[in-house]
Amino acid sequence: MDVMQIFMLLFGIIGVILILVGVIVTMAHSKKRKRCSCEITGVISAQRICYDADTIHETCSGIYEYEYNGKTYHKNSFVSTRSSVEFGKEVKVLVNPNKPEECIVENWVGILTSCLFIGIGCVFLALAVLVFILM
């Protein structure tokens, strides 16, 4: 096997793996979206500050508060920012009516993650095909 064949094989394998991960993340998000069918309004009630000693930066993430059937729930955000969060900001929360502690707040995060995996996987696969064609 020469270098170009190894390159093609590795990029093809990496591309397929990334696409599969993207599809799996999409399916998992879709299943959770089906379970979390009740749309309510929540608010950003607090923030969590994390300090990264490696980069010497402070990041903030929101803590969401929502009420369902008279009980208050809190959900930590998976999205961090370098600026402070906007307290009191209303957000759309999708709640699982059978298990109210399960919810989706940042609906775009799962979609973005899937798109990134699938997109990068397609680039790797396209490079493998391009090398195959040029050989």
N, C-alpha and C positions, 0 to 999 in steps of 0.2 A: 504494500500500500504506500502510495506516495503522499506527500504533504497535503496536496489539494483534496485527495480522497478523504483523508482524515479530517480535514477542515470541513468538508461537505457533510460527512457523517456526524461530526460533533454538533455543527450548527443545526442540522436536521433534527437530531435527538433533542437538543435544547429547545428548539422551536416547538416541537410536538409536546414536550413536557410543559412548557409555559402556556401553550394553548389549552392543554388539559386542565391545568391549575385554574386558568381563567374560567373555563366552563364549569368546573366544580364549585368555584366561588360564586358564580352566577346562579347555579342551581340551589346552593345553600341559602343565598340571599332571597331567592324567589320563594323557597319553602318557608323561610322566616316571615317574609312579606305576607304570605297567605295566612299564617298563624296570627300575625299581628294585624288584624282586620279592622279594629276599632280606632278611628281617628279622633284624637282629642288635642287640646292645647296645653302645652307645658310652658314653664318659664326657666330661664337661667337663674338659679338661686344662689350659686356660690362659684368659686373658682378653686382649682387645685394648682398650686405653683410647684413646678419641678425645677431643680437646679442641676444642670449637667456639668460636672467638674471637668470633663474632657474638653468641651467647647467653651466653657466659661459663659454659658448663656442660661437664662431663665426662661422657661416656657410656661404658659398658662393653658389650662383646659377647663371648660365649663362643667358644672354639675347641674343637671336638669332636674327639675321637680315637676311632678304631675300627679293629679288626683284621679283615682278611678274607684267608683263605688264607695266613696266616702273615705278611702284610705289614701295617704300620701306616700308616693314612691320617689326615690332618687336614682338617677342614672349618671354615671361618669361618662364624659365625652372621650372618644378615642382620638379626636382631632385637637392638636396643640397649636398654639400661636405664640409669637413673641410679645404681642400686645395683650393688654388685659381684656377680659371678656366683658360683654355688655350685660350687666345685671338687669333683671326684669324683662329682658327681651323674650317675646313669645316665640315658641317653636312648635312645629307640628310633631306630634308624637303618635306613633302607631302602636297600639297596645294589644297584646294577646288577651282576649276576654277570659280565657280559661286559666291563664297564668299571668296576671297583671304586672308582675315584676319583669316579665319579658317584654321588651319594646324595641322599636327602631326610632332613633332620633335623627341621626345623620343619614338619611336615605341615600344620598349621593355617594357616600364613602364606599359602599359595597359595589355600586355600579362603576365608579372610577377605578377601583382595584381590579375588577374584572376586565375592564377595557384596557388597562395598562398591561396586564398579563397577556391577554389575547393579542394586543397590538405588538408588543415586543416579541412575542412568539411568532407572529406572522413575519416580522422583519428577519428574524433568525432563519425561518423556513424559506423565505424568499432568497436570502443570501445563499443558502444551501442549494436551492434550485438554480440560481444564477451560476454558481461554481460548476454545477453538473452540466449546464448548457455550454459553458465556455470550455469544458474539457474536451 
